Amino acid sequence: MEIGIRELKNRLSEIVNLASHGQQITITNHGQPLCILAPVVDAEIERPDFLQRAIDQGRIKPATRRGLATSTPIKPRKAGPTSTQLLVASRRANRF
């Protein structure tokens, strides 16, 4: 599939979705090919040597899912008093 750069800007999410599902898309500017948008194949992702050694030795396991879409969001803890509030309270307590 070929798509002009202006149309790509207008339909970016849709085009990236097509590419992520296996479609190879040639992006053009005034009819001249600029680049190719294609899905990433897991085999193309290179792991650093130290990670591959750790996997081979069974020390770590590679990720089994991609992205953070199914992860649980971190809930912020309820904050206590700030350092300024503590200092002011301490000064007030020492006045009497």
CNS distance restraints for C-alpha pairs under 8 A (distance, minus, plus):
assign (resid   1 and name CA) (resid  23 and name CA) 7.69 0.50 0.50
assign (resid   1 and name CA) (resid  24 and name CA) 6.62 0.50 0.50
assign (resid   1 and name CA) (resid  25 and name CA) 4.95 0.50 0.50
assign (resid   1 and name CA) (resid  26 and name CA) 6.20 0.50 0.50
assign (resid   2 and name CA) (resid  25 and name CA) 5.68 0.50 0.50
assign (resid   2 and name CA) (resid  26 and name CA) 4.69 0.50 0.50
assign (resid   2 and name CA) (resid  27 and name CA) 5.96 0.50 0.50
assign (resid   2 and name CA) (resid  28 and name CA) 6.98 0.50 0.50
assign (resid   3 and name CA) (resid   7 and name CA) 6.58 0.50 0.50
assign (resid   3 and name CA) (resid   8 and name CA) 6.45 0.50 0.50
assign (resid   3 and name CA) (resid  25 and name CA) 7.11 0.50 0.50
assign (resid   3 and name CA) (resid  26 and name CA) 6.31 0.50 0.50
assign (resid   3 and name CA) (resid  27 and name CA) 5.16 0.50 0.50
assign (resid   3 and name CA) (resid  28 and name CA) 6.05 0.50 0.50
assign (resid   4 and name CA) (resid   8 and name CA) 6.13 0.50 0.50
assign (resid   4 and name CA) (resid  27 and name CA) 5.70 0.50 0.50
assign (resid   4 and name CA) (resid  28 and name CA) 4.72 0.50 0.50
assign (resid   4 and name CA) (resid  29 and name CA) 5.75 0.50 0.50
assign (resid   4 and name CA) (resid  30 and name CA) 7.29 0.50 0.50
assign (resid   4 and name CA) (resid  31 and name CA) 7.31 0.50 0.50
assign (resid   5 and name CA) (resid   9 and name CA) 6.33 0.50 0.50
assign (resid   5 and name CA) (resid  27 and name CA) 6.05 0.50 0.50
assign (resid   5 and name CA) (resid  28 and name CA) 5.82 0.50 0.50
assign (resid   5 and name CA) (resid  29 and name CA) 5.75 0.50 0.50
assign (resid   6 and name CA) (resid  10 and name CA) 6.62 0.50 0.50
assign (resid   7 and name CA) (resid  11 and name CA) 6.17 0.50 0.50
assign (resid   8 and name CA) (resid  12 and name CA) 5.22 0.50 0.50
assign (resid   8 and name CA) (resid  15 and name CA) 6.99 0.50 0.50
assign (resid   8 and name CA) (resid  27 and name CA) 7.69 0.50 0.50
assign (resid  11 and name CA) (resid  15 and name CA) 6.12 0.50 0.50
assign (resid  12 and name CA) (resid  16 and name CA) 6.01 0.50 0.50
assign (resid  13 and name CA) (resid  17 and name CA) 6.12 0.50 0.50
assign (resid  14 and name CA) (resid  18 and name CA) 6.34 0.50 0.50
assign (resid  15 and name CA) (resid  19 and name CA) 6.27 0.50 0.50
assign (resid  16 and name CA) (resid  20 and name CA) 6.08 0.50 0.50
assign (resid  16 and name CA) (resid  37 and name CA) 7.95 0.50 0.50
assign (resid  17 and name CA) (resid  21 and name CA) 6.40 0.50 0.50
assign (resid  18 and name CA) (resid  22 and name CA) 6.75 0.50 0.50
assign (resid  18 and name CA) (resid  23 and name CA) 5.57 0.50 0.50
assign (resid  19 and name CA) (resid  23 and name CA) 4.52 0.50 0.50
assign (resid  19 and name CA) (resid  24 and name CA) 5.83 0.50 0.50
assign (resid  19 and name CA) (resid  25 and name CA) 6.74 0.50 0.50
assign (resid  19 and name CA) (resid  37 and name CA) 6.48 0.50 0.50
assign (resid  19 and name CA) (resid  38 and name CA) 5.27 0.50 0.50
assign (resid  19 and name CA) (resid  39 and name CA) 5.36 0.50 0.50
assign (resid  20 and name CA) (resid  38 and name CA) 7.05 0.50 0.50
assign (resid  20 and name CA) (resid  39 and name CA) 4.75 0.50 0.50
assign (resid  20 and name CA) (resid  40 and name CA) 7.44 0.50 0.50
assign (resid  21 and name CA) (resid  39 and name CA) 6.92 0.50 0.50
assign (resid  22 and name CA) (resid  38 and name CA) 6.96 0.50 0.50
assign (resid  22 and name CA) (resid  39 and name CA) 5.71 0.50 0.50
assign (resid  23 and name CA) (resid  38 and name CA) 6.52 0.50 0.50
assign (resid  23 and name CA) (resid  39 and name CA) 7.30 0.50 0.50
assign (resid  24 and name CA) (resid  36 and name CA) 6.89 0.50 0.50
assign (resid  24 and name CA) (resid  37 and name CA) 5.88 0.50 0.50
assign (resid  24 and name CA) (resid  38 and name CA) 4.66 0.50 0.50
assign (resid  24 and name CA) (resid  39 and name CA) 7.30 0.50 0.50
assign (resid  25 and name CA) (resid  36 and name CA) 5.60 0.50 0.50
assign (resid  25 and name CA) (resid  37 and name CA) 5.01 0.50 0.50
assign (resid  25 and name CA) (resid  38 and name CA) 6.38 0.50 0.50
assign (resid  26 and name CA) (resid  33 and name CA) 6.48 0.50 0.50
assign (resid  26 and name CA) (resid  34 and name CA) 7.39 0.50 0.50
assign (resid  26 and name CA) (resid  35 and name CA) 5.92 0.50 0.50
assign (resid  26 and name CA) (resid  36 and name CA) 4.45 0.50 0.50
assign (resid  26 and name CA) (resid  37 and name CA) 6.24 0.50 0.50
assign (resid  27 and name CA) (resid  33 and name CA) 5.88 0.50 0.50
assign (resid  27 and name CA) (resid  34 and name CA) 5.65 0.50 0.50
assign (resid  27 and name CA) (resid  35 and name CA) 5.46 0.50 0.50
assign (resid  27 and name CA) (resid  36 and name CA) 6.01 0.50 0.50
assign (resid  27 and name CA) (resid  37 and name CA) 7.27 0.50 0.50
assign (resid  28 and name CA) (resid  32 and name CA) 5.11 0.50 0.50
assign (resid  28 and name CA) (resid  33 and name CA) 4.24 0.50 0.50
assign (resid  28 and name CA) (resid  34 and name CA) 5.21 0.50 0.50
assign (resid  28 and name CA) (resid  35 and name CA) 7.28 0.50 0.50
assign (resid  29 and name CA) (resid  33 and name CA) 6.53 0.50 0.50
assign (resid  29 and name CA) (resid  34 and name CA) 6.63 0.50 0.50
assign (resid  40 and name CA) (resid  44 and name CA) 6.91 0.50 0.50
assign (resid  40 and name CA) (resid  45 and name CA) 7.78 0.50 0.50
assign (resid  41 and name CA) (resid  45 and name CA) 7.10 0.50 0.50
assign (resid  47 and name CA) (resid  51 and name CA) 6.24 0.50 0.50
assign (resid  47 and name CA) (resid  52 and name CA) 6.15 0.50 0.50
assign (resid  48 and name CA) (resid  52 and name CA) 6.42 0.50 0.50
assign (resid  49 and name CA) (resid  53 and name CA) 6.12 0.50 0.50
assign (resid  50 and name CA) (resid  54 and name CA) 6.23 0.50 0.50
assign (resid  51 and name CA) (resid  55 and name CA) 6.21 0.50 0.50
assign (resid  52 and name CA) (resid  56 and name CA) 6.11 0.50 0.50
assign (resid  53 and name CA) (resid  57 and name CA) 6.08 0.50 0.50
assign (resid  54 and name CA) (resid  58 and name CA) 6.19 0.50 0.50
assign (resid  54 and name CA) (resid  59 and name CA) 5.16 0.50 0.50
assign (resid  54 and name CA) (resid  60 and name CA) 5.86 0.50 0.50
assign (resid  55 and name CA) (resid  59 and name CA) 5.95 0.50 0.50
assign (resid  55 and name CA) (resid  60 and name CA) 5.21 0.50 0.50
assign (resid  55 and name CA) (resid  61 and name CA) 5.93 0.50 0.50
assign (resid  55 and name CA) (resid  62 and name CA) 7.06 0.50 0.50
assign (resid  81 and name CA) (resid  85 and name CA) 5.94 0.50 0.50
assign (resid  81 and name CA) (resid  86 and name CA) 6.55 0.50 0.50
assign (resid  82 and name CA) (resid  86 and name CA) 6.37 0.50 0.50
assign (resid  83 and name CA) (resid  87 and name CA) 6.19 0.50 0.50
assign (resid  84 and name CA) (resid  88 and name CA) 6.22 0.50 0.50
assign (resid  85 and name CA) (resid  89 and name CA) 6.15 0.50 0.50
assign (resid  86 and name CA) (resid  90 and name CA) 6.06 0.50 0.50
assign (resid  87 and name CA) (resid  91 and name CA) 6.17 0.50 0.50
assign (resid  88 and name CA) (resid  92 and name CA) 6.18 0.50 0.50
assign (resid  89 and name CA) (resid  93 and name CA) 6.13 0.50 0.50
assign (resid  90 and name CA) (resid  94 and name CA) 6.30 0.50 0.50
assign (resid  91 and name CA) (resid  95 and name CA) 6.39 0.50 0.50
assign (resid  92 and name CA) (resid  96 and name CA) 7.64 0.50 0.50
